[in-house]
Amino acid sequence: MLFVTGALLGICAGLLRSAFSIALVAALIVFAFLLAGALSTGGWPLGKLAYALFGYNLGLLHLLGVLLLARRRYT
């Protein structure tokens, strides 16, 4: 579920087409996981953070691929 959420965040951030928004969403993902780790009594969820960031990056790459294919097809 974290992977899918990260991928959807990547797609949504990429649709804004702003480097600032892409970096801000990535920083907010890391901040949310650090805050969850600081407030929880268990261990730090670094593995889950890696899944979410991997999904985020794949979402951005997926959007880039779709935009390139659409441009190539319609031009």
C-alpha positions in Angstrom: 0.0 0.0 0.0 2.9 2.4 0.7 4.3 1.7 -2.7 1.0 2.5 -4.5 0.6 5.6 -2.3 4.1 6.8 -3.2 3.5 6.1 -6.9 0.3 8.1 -6.8 2.0 11.0 -5.0 4.8 10.9 -7.7 2.3 11.1 -10.5 0.3 13.9 -8.8 3.5 15.9 -8.0 4.8 15.4 -11.6 1.5 16.7 -13.0 2.2 20.0 -11.4 5.3 20.3 -13.5 7.2 22.2 -10.9 10.6 21.2 -9.5 9.8 22.8 -6.2 6.6 20.8 -5.8 8.3 17.6 -6.7 11.1 18.2 -4.1 8.6 19.4 -1.5 6.4 16.3 -1.8 9.6 14.1 -1.4 10.7 16.1 1.6 7.2 15.8 3.1 7.2 12.0 2.7 10.5 11.8 4.5 9.3 14.3 7.2 6.1 12.2 7.8 8.1 9.0 8.2 10.6 10.7 10.6 7.8 12.1 12.6 6.1 8.7 12.8 9.3 7.1 13.9 9.9 9.7 16.6 6.4 9.4 18.0 6.1 5.6 17.8 7.3 3.3 20.5 8.5 0.7 18.0 11.5 0.9 15.7 12.1 3.4 12.9 10.2 2.5 9.7 13.1 3.0 7.4 12.2 0.0 5.2 8.8 1.4 4.7 10.3 4.8 3.9 12.4 3.2 1.2 9.2 1.5 -0.3 7.4 4.8 -0.3 10.3 6.7 -1.9 10.8 3.9 -4.5 7.1 4.2 -5.4 7.4 8.0 -5.6 10.3 7.8 -8.0 8.6 5.1 -10.1 5.5 7.3 -10.3 7.5 10.2 -11.6 9.2 8.0 -14.1 5.9 6.5 -15.2 4.4 10.0 -15.8 7.5 11.0 -17.7 7.2 7.9 -19.9 3.5 8.5 -20.6 4.1 12.2 -21.4 6.9 11.2 -23.8 4.8 8.6 -25.5 1.9 10.9 -25.8 4.1 13.6 -27.4 5.6 11.2 -29.8 2.2 9.8 -30.8 0.4 13.0 -31.3 3.1 15.0 -33.0 
